[in-house]
Amino acid sequence: QVQLVESGGGLVQAGGSLRLSCAASGTTRSIISNGWYRQAPGNQRELVAVSSTIDGSTTYADSVKGRFTISRDNAKNTVYLQMNSLKPEDTAVYYCNAVMEYGIHEYDYWGQGTQVTVSS
């Protein structure tokens, strides 16, 4: 099993930057992908960025391409989301996600979320 703890959220002005961190503990060797999702009030939870541990590929939502970067530090068992040129539309609760492969099954694990608020 995997436990995920997010940190790094906060209040920032438009155009500013934040770096979110997701510290993972447990059976991290079984993780096949990590991702960041966000949910704004009244909206569905949406994928922001995902990174595969298998081939290193990354995928970003169109709304954040060129501004956000997902990365991983395997030595620290930590996944990051670097957010630059933040916009008020980025305001949301951001959730760290890990997909773990166990046998023939895949399991989703989620952090508790961290609030990001971007003021205009």
N, C-alpha and C positions, 0 to 999 in steps of 0.2 A: 504494500500500500504506500501511497504518497501523500504527504501533507504539504500544503502550499500556503505561504504567508506573503502577502503583498505589502509593499511600503513605498513611500516616495510621493504619494499624492499630496495635493494641497491647492492653494489659491495662487494663480499667476495671471498677469496681464496678457492680453492678446499680443502675440509676437514673441512671447517668452518661451522658455523651455523647462521641461521637467524630465526626470528619469525615474521610471518605475522599476522596482525590483521585485522579484518573486523568488523567495528562497524555498527550495524543495528538500524534503527529507524523506527517508524511507527507501523503498526499492526503486531508486532512480534509474538503474540500469535498464529497466523495462520500459522506460518512456520512449515512445516513438515519435512524438511531436509535442511541442509547446506552443501555446497561443495566448494572445491577449484579446479579450472581448470587452465590450462596454455596453452599458445600458443607461440611457437618458430617460428622464421622466416622460411617461407616455409612449415610449418607444420600445420595440423589441430589442432583446440582446443581440448585438451584431458582432461579427468577427472584425477585429482590427488588424491583426497580423498573426501569422502562424509560421512556425519553423519546424521542418522535419529533421529529426536526429538521424535518419537513415541516409539521406542524400544531401542534407544541408540546404535544401531549397527553402525559399521564403515566399510568402504570399501576403499581399497587403490589400486592404480595402481601397477602392479608388479614391475615397475621400482623404486618405492619409498618405498616399504614395508621394514620395519625395520629401516628406516631413518627418515620418516616424521610421524608426529602425529597431527591429527585434534582434537580439543577440543573446549569446549564452556563454557563461563561464563554467565549464565543466568541473574545474577544480573546486569551485565554491558552490556547486549545485544551485546556481542562480541564473535566472533568465531576466533579461532587461528589456524595457521598452523606452528608447530614447525618443522624446517628443519635442520637436522643434517647430517654430513658427505656429504656435498654438492659436487656435481660433475659438471664439465663444461656442461654436457648434461642437467642439470637442468636449464640452462639459458633460460628464457622465461618471458613473461608478465603473471603474475598470477592474476586470476580473482576470486573474491568471488561470490558465488551463493547462493540464497535462493529460495526454492520452497514453495509457499504459497497456501494453500487450501482455496478456497472460494466457498461455495456451492458445486456443482458437478464439479467445474473446478479447475485446477491447473495452477498457474502462476509462471514463472521464473523471478527472479530479479537478476541483475548483478551490481557489482561495476565497477568502471572505470579502474581498473587494476593497478598493481604495478610491476615495472621492477625488476627482480632478475637477476643479472649477476654474474657468477661464473668463476673466472679466474684460469687457470691451472698453 
